[in-house]
Amino acid sequence: MYGDAVEEVDYERYRLIEVRTAINEQHRALVENNHRGVLSIAYKPGPHSQITEQMTMRFDEWYCSAAETFMKFAR
């Protein structure tokens, strides 16, 4: 919805609330399910996706490098 949308012309408030509530409930269910999976003793993390997780990989590389540098000077 655009910032200049007009209530009851471009959207109905009750419908907007219904959609937003449904999205929030779906999101909560997804996050809770993922959390249960990660807590499972059967969970074993896999490698990052080269296609969709490049930023995560860059962060991991930066973090490990920073931790290594810190540990060198902490001795």
N, CA, C and O atoms as a GROMACS GRO file, in nm:
protein
  300
    1MET      N    1   0.085  -0.116   0.000
    1MET     CA    2   0.000   0.000   0.000
    1MET      C    3   0.090   0.124   0.000
    1MET      O    4   0.192   0.128   0.069
    2TYR      N    5   0.053   0.220  -0.075
    2TYR     CA    6   0.131   0.342  -0.087
    2TYR      C    7   0.095   0.441   0.024
    2TYR      O    8  -0.013   0.434   0.082
    3GLY      N    9   0.186   0.533   0.052
    3GLY     CA   10   0.166   0.632   0.157
    3GLY      C   11   0.048   0.725   0.134
    3GLY      O   12  -0.007   0.781   0.228
    4ASP      N   13   0.010   0.740   0.008
    4ASP     CA   14  -0.103   0.830  -0.019
    4ASP      C   15  -0.236   0.755  -0.030
    4ASP      O   16  -0.335   0.812  -0.076
    5ALA      N   17  -0.238   0.628   0.011
    5ALA     CA   18  -0.361   0.549   0.006
    5ALA      C   19  -0.464   0.608   0.100
    5ALA      O   20  -0.431   0.659   0.208
    6VAL      N   21  -0.589   0.602   0.060
    6VAL     CA   22  -0.698   0.659   0.137
    6VAL      C   23  -0.785   0.546   0.192
    6VAL      O   24  -0.831   0.459   0.118
    7GLU      N   25  -0.806   0.549   0.324
    7GLU     CA   26  -0.889   0.447   0.388
    7GLU      C   27  -1.030   0.448   0.330
    7GLU      O   28  -1.086   0.555   0.305
    8GLU      N   29  -1.086   0.331   0.311
    8GLU     CA   30  -1.218   0.307   0.255
    8GLU      C   31  -1.226   0.338   0.106
    8GLU      O   32  -1.330   0.315   0.044
    9VAL      N   33  -1.119   0.390   0.048
    9VAL     CA   34  -1.114   0.409  -0.096
    9VAL      C   35  -1.017   0.306  -0.155
    9VAL      O   36  -1.053   0.229  -0.244
   10ASP      N   37  -0.894   0.307  -0.104
   10ASP     CA   38  -0.791   0.217  -0.153
   10ASP      C   39  -0.780   0.089  -0.070
   10ASP      O   40  -0.727  -0.011  -0.119
   11TYR      N   41  -0.827   0.093   0.051
   11TYR     CA   42  -0.821  -0.024   0.138
   11TYR      C   43  -0.927  -0.012   0.247
   11TYR      O   44  -0.979   0.096   0.275
   12GLU      N   45  -0.957  -0.126   0.306
   12GLU     CA   46  -1.048  -0.129   0.420
   12GLU      C   47  -0.968  -0.169   0.542
   12GLU      O   48  -0.898  -0.271   0.541
   13ARG      N   49  -0.977  -0.091   0.646
   13ARG     CA   50  -0.896  -0.112   0.766
   13ARG      C   51  -0.913  -0.252   0.823
   13ARG      O   52  -0.814  -0.317   0.857
   14TYR      N   53  -1.037  -0.300   0.835
   14TYR     CA   54  -1.059  -0.432   0.894
   14TYR      C   55  -0.989  -0.541   0.813
   14TYR      O   56  -0.935  -0.637   0.869
   15ARG      N   57  -0.989  -0.525   0.680
   15ARG     CA   58  -0.925  -0.626   0.594
   15ARG      C   59  -0.773  -0.618   0.608
   15ARG      O   60  -0.705  -0.721   0.609
   16LEU      N   61  -0.721  -0.500   0.620
   16LEU     CA   62  -0.578  -0.481   0.640
   16LEU      C   63  -0.533  -0.548   0.771
   16LEU      O   64  -0.429  -0.613   0.776
   17ILE      N   65  -0.613  -0.531   0.876
   17ILE     CA   66  -0.582  -0.593   1.005
   17ILE      C   67  -0.590  -0.744   0.994
   17ILE      O   68  -0.506  -0.815   1.049
   18GLU      N   69  -0.690  -0.797   0.922
   18GLU     CA   70  -0.704  -0.942   0.903
   18GLU      C   71  -0.581  -1.000   0.833
   18GLU      O   72  -0.527  -1.102   0.875
   19VAL      N   73  -0.538  -0.934   0.727
   19VAL     CA   74  -0.423  -0.983   0.651
   19VAL      C   75  -0.296  -0.975   0.736
   19VAL      O   76  -0.217  -1.070   0.739
   20ARG      N   77  -0.278  -0.865   0.803
   20ARG     CA   78  -0.158  -0.849   0.887
   20ARG      C   79  -0.155  -0.952   1.000
   20ARG      O   80  -0.050  -1.006   1.031
   21THR      N   81  -0.270  -0.978   1.061
   21THR     CA   82  -0.279  -1.077   1.167
   21THR      C   83  -0.246  -1.216   1.114
   21THR      O   84  -0.174  -1.291   1.179
   22ALA      N   85  -0.298  -1.250   0.997
   22ALA     CA   86  -0.269  -1.380   0.937
   22ALA      C   87  -0.120  -1.396   0.907
   22ALA      O   88  -0.062  -1.501   0.933
   23ILE      N   89  -0.060  -1.291   0.853
   23ILE     CA   90   0.083  -1.295   0.823
   23ILE      C   91   0.164  -1.313   0.952
   23ILE      O   92   0.257  -1.394   0.957
   24ASN      N   93   0.128  -1.240   1.055
   24ASN     CA   94   0.199  -1.251   1.183
   24ASN      C   95   0.186  -1.391   1.243
   24ASN      O   96   0.283  -1.444   1.297
   25GLU      N   97   0.067  -1.451   1.234
   25GLU     CA   98   0.047  -1.585   1.286
   25GLU      C   99   0.128  -1.687   1.208
   25GLU      O  100   0.187  -1.778   1.267
   26GLN      N  101   0.133  -1.673   1.077
   26GLN     CA  102   0.213  -1.764   0.995
   26GLN      C  103   0.362  -1.748   1.027
   26GLN      O  104   0.434  -1.847   1.037
   27HIS      N  105   0.405  -1.626   1.043
   27HIS     CA  106   0.545  -1.599   1.075
   27HIS      C  107   0.582  -1.659   1.209
   27HIS      O  108   0.687  -1.722   1.223
   28ARG      N  109   0.495  -1.639   1.309
   28ARG     CA  110   0.520  -1.694   1.442
   28ARG      C  111   0.532  -1.846   1.436
   28ARG      O  112   0.623  -1.904   1.495
   29ALA      N  113   0.440  -1.911   1.364
   29ALA     CA  114   0.443  -2.057   1.353
   29ALA      C  115   0.572  -2.105   1.286
   29ALA      O  116   0.633  -2.203   1.329
   30LEU      N  117   0.615  -2.035   1.182
   30LEU     CA  118   0.737  -2.071   1.112
   30LEU      C  119   0.860  -2.058   1.203
   30LEU      O  120   0.944  -2.147   1.209
   31VAL      N  121   0.868  -1.947   1.273
   31VAL     CA  122   0.982  -1.922   1.362
   31VAL      C  123   0.984  -2.022   1.477
   31VAL      O  124   1.090  -2.074   1.511
   32GLU      N  125   0.869  -2.050   1.536
   32GLU     CA  126   0.863  -2.146   1.645
   32GLU      C  127   0.904  -2.285   1.598
   32GLU      O  128   0.977  -2.356   1.668
   33ASN      N  129   0.858  -2.325   1.480
   33ASN     CA  130   0.893  -2.455   1.426
   33ASN      C  131   1.043  -2.465   1.398
   33ASN      O  132   1.106  -2.566   1.430
   34ASN      N  133   1.099  -2.361   1.338
   34ASN     CA  134   1.243  -2.359   1.312
   34ASN      C  135   1.322  -2.366   1.442
   34ASN      O  136   1.424  -2.435   1.451
   35HIS      N  137   1.276  -2.293   1.542
   35HIS     CA  138   1.344  -2.292   1.671
   35HIS      C  139   1.344  -2.432   1.733
   35HIS      O  140   1.446  -2.477   1.786
   36ARG      N  141   1.230  -2.500   1.727
   36ARG     CA  142   1.223  -2.637   1.779
   36ARG      C  143   1.322  -2.727   1.705
   36ARG      O  144   1.388  -2.811   1.766
   37GLY      N  145   1.331  -2.710   1.574
   37GLY     CA  146   1.423  -2.792   1.495
   37GLY      C  147   1.568  -2.768   1.533
   37GLY      O  148   1.646  -2.863   1.544
   38VAL      N  149   1.605  -2.644   1.552
   38VAL     CA  150   1.743  -2.611   1.588
   38VAL      C  151   1.778  -2.665   1.727
   38VAL      O  152   1.892  -2.701   1.752
   39LEU      N  153   1.680  -2.669   1.816
   39LEU     CA  154   1.704  -2.720   1.951
   39LEU      C  155   1.711  -2.872   1.957
   39LEU      O  156   1.757  -2.928   2.056
   40SER      N  157   1.668  -2.939   1.852
   40SER     CA  158   1.666  -3.085   1.848
   40SER      C  159   1.808  -3.141   1.853
   40SER      O  160   1.901  -3.083   1.796
   41ILE      N  161   1.823  -3.255   1.920
   41ILE     CA  162   1.955  -3.319   1.924
   41ILE      C  163   1.992  -3.374   1.786
   41ILE      O  164   2.109  -3.405   1.761
   42ALA      N  165   1.894  -3.385   1.697
   42ALA     CA  166   1.920  -3.436   1.562
   42ALA      C  167   1.969  -3.327   1.467
   42ALA      O  168   2.014  -3.357   1.356
   43TYR      N  169   1.961  -3.200   1.509
   43TYR     CA  170   2.000  -3.090   1.420
   43TYR      C  171   2.150  -3.089   1.398
   43TYR      O  172   2.228  -3.098   1.493
   44LYS      N  173   2.188  -3.079   1.274
   44LYS     CA  174   2.329  -3.065   1.238
   44LYS      C  175   2.337  -2.958   1.130
   44LYS      O  176   2.285  -2.977   1.020
   45PRO      N  177   2.401  -2.844   1.160
   45PRO     CA  178   2.405  -2.737   1.061
   45PRO      C  179   2.483  -2.779   0.936
   45PRO      O  180   2.581  -2.852   0.944
   46GLY      N  181   2.437  -2.732   0.825
   46GLY     CA  182   2.504  -2.762   0.699
   46GLY      C  183   2.579  -2.640   0.649
   46GLY      O  184   2.580  -2.536   0.715
   47PRO      N  185   2.640  -2.651   0.532
   47PRO     CA  186   2.712  -2.536   0.476
   47PRO      C  187   2.614  -2.428   0.430
   47PRO      O  188   2.498  -2.455   0.400
   48HIS      N  189   2.665  -2.306   0.424
   48HIS     CA  190   2.584  -2.196   0.372
   48HIS      C  191   2.562  -2.214   0.222
   48HIS      O  192   2.646  -2.271   0.153
   49SER      N  193   2.450  -2.164   0.174
   49SER     CA  194   2.422  -2.165   0.031
   49SER      C  195   2.510  -2.061  -0.039
   49SER      O  196   2.512  -1.945   0.001
   50GLN      N  197   2.581  -2.102  -0.142
   50GLN     CA  198   2.665  -2.010  -0.219
   50GLN      C  199   2.579  -1.908  -0.294
   50GLN      O  200   2.628  -1.802  -0.334
   51ILE      N  201   2.453  -1.940  -0.314
   51ILE     CA  202   2.365  -1.853  -0.393
   51ILE      C  203   2.291  -1.752  -0.306
   51ILE      O  204   2.286  -1.633  -0.338
   52THR      N  205   2.233  -1.799  -0.196
   52THR     CA  206   2.144  -1.711  -0.119
   52THR      C  207   2.201  -1.660   0.012
   52THR      O  208   2.140  -1.576   0.077
   53GLU      N  209   2.317  -1.709   0.054
   53GLU     CA  210   2.369  -1.670   0.184
   53GLU      C  211   2.509  -1.608   0.177
   53GLU      O  212   2.591  -1.627   0.266
   54GLN      N  213   2.534  -1.534   0.072
   54GLN     CA  214   2.666  -1.473   0.056
   54GLN      C  215   2.696  -1.372   0.166
   54GLN      O  216   2.809  -1.365   0.213
   55MET      N  217   2.598  -1.294   0.205
   55MET     CA  218   2.620  -1.195   0.311
   55MET      C  219   2.649  -1.264   0.444
   55MET      O  220   2.732  -1.217   0.522
   56THR      N  221   2.580  -1.373   0.470
   56THR     CA  222   2.604  -1.449   0.592
   56THR      C  223   2.746  -1.504   0.592
   56THR      O  224   2.814  -1.500   0.694
   57MET      N  225   2.790  -1.555   0.478
   57MET     CA  226   2.926  -1.608   0.467
   57MET      C  227   3.029  -1.497   0.489
   57MET      O  228   3.131  -1.519   0.556
   58ARG      N  229   3.003  -1.380   0.434
   58ARG     CA  230   3.096  -1.267   0.453
   58ARG      C  231   3.102  -1.227   0.600
   58ARG      O  232   3.209  -1.197   0.653
   59PHE      N  233   2.986  -1.226   0.666
   59PHE     CA  234   2.983  -1.193   0.808
   59PHE      C  235   3.062  -1.296   0.887
   59PHE      O  236   3.142  -1.259   0.973
   60ASP      N  237   3.041  -1.424   0.858
   60ASP     CA  238   3.115  -1.530   0.929
   60ASP      C  239   3.266  -1.513   0.912
   60ASP      O  240   3.342  -1.526   1.009
   61GLU      N  241   3.308  -1.483   0.791
   61GLU     CA  242   3.451  -1.464   0.764
   61GLU      C  243   3.505  -1.344   0.843
   61GLU      O  244   3.613  -1.352   0.902
   62TRP      N  245   3.430  -1.234   0.843
   62TRP     CA  246   3.472  -1.116   0.918
   62TRP      C  247   3.479  -1.147   1.068
   62TRP      O  248   3.576  -1.112   1.134
   63TYR      N  249   3.376  -1.213   1.119
   63TYR     CA  250   3.370  -1.242   1.262
   63TYR      C  251   3.486  -1.331   1.306
   63TYR      O  252   3.552  -1.305   1.406
   64CYS      N  253   3.510  -1.437   1.228
   64CYS     CA  254   3.621  -1.528   1.262
   64CYS      C  255   3.755  -1.456   1.257
   64CYS      O  256   3.842  -1.479   1.341
   65SER      N  257   3.772  -1.369   1.158
   65SER     CA  258   3.896  -1.293   1.147
   65SER      C  259   3.912  -1.198   1.266
   65SER      O  260   4.021  -1.187   1.323
   66ALA      N  261   3.804  -1.131   1.304
   66ALA     CA  262   3.810  -1.038   1.417
   66ALA      C  263   3.839  -1.114   1.546
   66ALA      O  264   3.916  -1.067   1.630
   67ALA      N  265   3.778  -1.231   1.563
   67ALA     CA  266   3.801  -1.311   1.683
   67ALA      C  267   3.946  -1.360   1.688
   67ALA      O  268   4.008  -1.361   1.794
   68GLU      N  269   3.998  -1.401   1.573
   68GLU     CA  270   4.136  -1.447   1.567
   68GLU      C  271   4.232  -1.334   1.602
   68GLU      O  272   4.328  -1.354   1.677
   69THR      N  273   4.207  -1.216   1.549
   69THR     CA  274   4.291  -1.099   1.580
   69THR      C  275   4.284  -1.067   1.729
   69THR      O  276   4.386  -1.040   1.792
   70PHE      N  277   4.165  -1.069   1.785
   70PHE     CA  278   4.147  -1.041   1.928
   70PHE      C  279   4.225  -1.142   2.012
   70PHE      O  280   4.293  -1.104   2.108
   71MET      N  281   4.216  -1.270   1.975
   71MET     CA  282   4.282  -1.375   2.053
   71MET      C  283   4.435  -1.361   2.047
   71MET      O  284   4.504  -1.394   2.144
   72LYS      N  285   4.488  -1.313   1.937
   72LYS     CA  286   4.632  -1.293   1.926
   72LYS      C  287   4.681  -1.189   2.024
   72LYS      O  288   4.788  -1.204   2.084
   73PHE      N  289   4.602  -1.082   2.041
   73PHE     CA  290   4.642  -0.973   2.130
   73PHE      C  291   4.601  -0.999   2.275
   73PHE      O  292   4.651  -0.932   2.365
   74ALA      N  293   4.512  -1.093   2.299
   74ALA     CA  294   4.464  -1.121   2.434
   74ALA      C  295   4.561  -1.210   2.510
   74ALA      O  296   4.550  -1.224   2.632
   75ARG      N  297   4.653  -1.268   2.441
   75ARG     CA  298   4.747  -1.362   2.507
   75ARG      C  299   4.848  -1.292   2.587
   75ARG      O  300   4.933  -1.356   2.649
   0.00000   0.00000   0.00000
